[in-house]
Amino acid sequence: MAGKFELQGRHGKSRVRVSRVWRRPAAAGGHVIVEWSVAVSVVSDCLPSYTSSDNSAIVATDSIKNTVYVKGKECTEVVSMEEFAVILGRHFTSLYPQVSEATVTIVERPWERVVVDGKPHSHGFKVGVEKHSTEVIVKKSGSLLINSGIQGYSLLKTTQSGFEGFVTDRYRLLPDTRERIVATEVTAWWRYPFEHVSQLPSKPFCFTQRYQDVKKVLSETFFGPPDVGVYSPSVQNTLYLMAKEVLMRFPDISSIQVRMPNLHFLPVNLGSKENPLVKFADDVYLPTDEPHGTIEATLSRPMSKL
Ligand SMILES: O=c1[nH]c(=O)c2[nH]c(=O)[nH]c2[nH]1
């Protein structure tokens, strides 16, 4: 309590950019580099700093920033960003009595190993597009929440998509179709089931590998087999099948939230009766992301009844 009002506060540092290189020999797979933007936010008992000039309990946000680099230095073995977030969260909640909880968010800049003459390069990287991120919440008790996600995963297919049978009333202009382009930029967040630091898997389980696996399942389900694809009756149905496949394939993912904006490719018809300049024949489109459809869903495993 602070006077007659209830006060809650938290503080931390955002956009702490850190890059870590692990210099493995070429025979061991070559160098590894990560570039992360880290945000740390702690719940800390330092209310007097809000209500008076007493800063004695504040862990300075500058010190929080410095810690990110210290911990980066201390990671002599390759770590996933989920593991790194847990390391940071445990550090703040165990070192400082006044810190009861830490939230660590990391977004990765996706440096990917280049392939030269068909061979993975030992120390050359290019930046990819879609981004891996994580949010980890650690409490002093050791209780844990780990969410990971992907952003900016742009997918499109030129056929095997339609939309028909939806509400017909005076507002409807869109005809039924079984032939259209479907394009989206997938954002997905999924939760791991580890609820305490003691449940964390020791190596071979690798969060980074799981991210790659999820990405693969999402795209394979979206596209279907390379030669024939798979028909999508709606973004809703495709989104559901993508989420379901992730939960079916990975028992260590307990829920997944997927957002798939419908980025429309509008048929182009230009002209007049006298001058039919461009008549649409599933060939020329006007791509637009404004406005776009917004479609999202969360799929979870039913709570186990203990
Ligand atoms: O897959 C779709 N779902 C919709 O809800 C919708 N609405 C719309 O206009 N086009 C589409 N397409």
The ligand as an ORCA input file, in Angstrom:
! r2SCAN-3c Opt
* xyz 0 1
  O     -10.787    -17.487    -45.767
  C     -11.515    -16.501    -45.620
  N     -12.158    -16.304    -44.438
  C     -12.986    -15.248    -44.196
  O     -13.554    -15.100    -43.096
  C     -13.160    -14.340    -45.258
  N     -13.868    -13.207    -45.402
  C     -13.650    -12.745    -46.662
  O     -14.155    -11.700    -47.119
  N     -12.812    -13.555    -47.321
  C     -12.485    -14.559    -46.490
  N     -11.672    -15.632    -46.650
*
